Amino acid sequence: MKKHEELPEDHVDPLMQYLHHAIRFAIKILAVLMVLVIFWSIADVVYVLYMRLSSPPYFLLNIEDILQTFGAFMVVLIAVEIFTNIRLYLGSSSLPVELVIATALMAVARKIIVLDLKLVTSEQIIGLALVTLALGISYWLVKNKTGHTKL
């Protein structure tokens, strides 16, 4: 496994070395907690679907139920992406910028999917559009980078 440049385990200062170990341990705890959140979220999706499908009219979902279900699925996928970010952060010597941007895009996509247009202003919609555009351009630039610098 590569060593993480931001948190080297062999720092000259013993205090800094101890603190780096403590932070890496804290990140591992975050990874464990994220896995628990993923399983809890999956159980929640199953429970909500069961409750919606077992109430009259049986086995039918209205559009609001479908959008809420899509939102719940997206939350699980975002949690998986965050776990992947944590795992890559622990196991590499660089920050996985492409994955971080992709996770942010997924979070914005979830917001757009579950957006209730009756409750938002035009400024908020324009803001979401600009954030989506900025993240999309950032993702494209990172994906198609031609420079020699490592992100």
N, C-alpha and C positions, 0 to 999 in steps of 0.2 A: 504494500500500500504506500502511495506517495505521501510525503509529509506536507502538511499545509503550511504555506509560506507565511501566512498572517499569524499563525499560532505555532511557532516551532517548539518542539519538545526539548530541544537541546540549547535553550537560550543561556547566555553567559550568567545572567543575573538569576540567582536561585529563586528569588521572589517572583520574578516574571515567569520563570519556568513553572513554578507551582500554580500561578494564576492561569497560565495557558492550559495546563492540565485540567484545572477546575472548569474553565470555559468549555473545553472539549467534552468533559463529562456532562456539563449542563446541556450541550447540544445533543448528546446521546439520549439524555432524558427527554428532550423535546421530540426526538425521533420516536421514542417509545410512546409518548403521549399522543403523537400524531397518528400512530397506528391504532391506538384505542379510539381516537376520534373517528377514524375511517370506519372501524367496525360499528361504532355507535351510530354513525350516519347511515350506514347500510341498514342496520336494524330499524332505524327511524323510517327510511324509505319503504321498507317492507311493511312496517306497521301502518303507515299512512295509506299505502296502496290497499292493504287488507281492509282497513276501516272504510275507505271510499268505495271499494268494490262490494263490500258486504252490506251496504246500506241501500235502501230503495232509491232510485231504480237499480236493481242488482246488476253487477258487471258492466256498468256504464259510467263513464267519466264525462263531466262537462268540460268546457274549454278551460275554465279556471283550474279545475283539478289537474288537467293535463299539463298546464303551464307550471303549476306548483310541483308536480312530479318531475318535470324537466329541470326545474330549479334545484330540487333535491338531488337529482342525479349529478348535476353540474357541481354541487357542493362536494359530493364524494370525489368526483374527478379532480377538483381543485385541491382537495386534501391530499390525494395521491400525488399530485404534482408537487405540492409543498414538501411531502415526505421525500420525494425524489430529490428535490433541491437540498434538503438537509443531508441526505445520504451522500450526494455528490460533493457537498461542501466539506463533509468529513473525510471523504476519500480522495480528494484531488488537491492539486496545488494551485488551482485557480477557481474563481467564482464562475459557475455555469450561467453566463449572461443570457445566452439564447433560451435556456430553460426558464429562467426567471421572467423574461419578457413573454414567453409563451404562456406561462402561468398567469401573468397579469392579463394577457389577452383573453384567456379562458374566463377569468373572473369578470372582466368587462362584458364578455359574451353572455355570461349567466345573468348579469344585471339587465342586459338588453332583452333577453328572452323573457324574464319575469316582470319586465317593466309594465306598469299600469299607466297607460297614456292619459288617463283621466286625472292622475295625481301629480303629474310632473309638468314643469314649465318648459317653454320652448328653449330657454337658456340652459336648462339641465340637459335637454336632448342635444343641443349644440355642443355642450361640454362633453357628453359621452361620445359624440361623433368625433370631436377633436382628439380625445384621449385614444379612441380606437385607431384613428388615423396615425397618431404619433407612435403608438405601440406597433402598428403594422409596419410603418416605415422603419422603425428601430429594429424590428425582427428581420425585415428584409436586408437591412444594412449589415446586421451581425451575421446573418446566414450567408450573405454574398460578399463578405469582406475580402478585400484584395491586398490589404496592408500586411506588413510583416510583424506588427505588434500583436501580442497575445492578450486577449481580453481576460 
